[in-house]
Amino acid sequence: MTGNDAEDWTLLASCRGMADALFPEGKEQRMARRICAGCPVRARCLAEALDNRIEWGVWGGMTERERRRLLRERPDVISWRAVLGADGGDAATARGKRAV
């Protein structure tokens, strides 16, 4: 991607143009998660939400509650983008360790 990839990935998202549908409440979140299921940029989307601690909506197929739980369980992660393979990086580097 280009140097402006923070916005470029959104052009490839299955949900582009559906902003309101991605901020549902309760059981409606299931429908939003289905939109994410086959999305080509799902990992990048989820990484964006985790790295930036976005608290609202369904991102990368995960609800707010699921993302909060993941962040609590993995406080060692520096870059979710690298962990999820959304930038081509490796998980060891993402945890702040050098790959050997």
ABEGO torsion letter per residue (X at the ends): XBAAAAAAAAAABAABGAAAAABBBEAAAAAAAAAAAABAAAAAAAAAAAAAGBABEBBGGBBAAAAAAAAAABAABABAAAAAGAAGBBAAAAAGBBBX
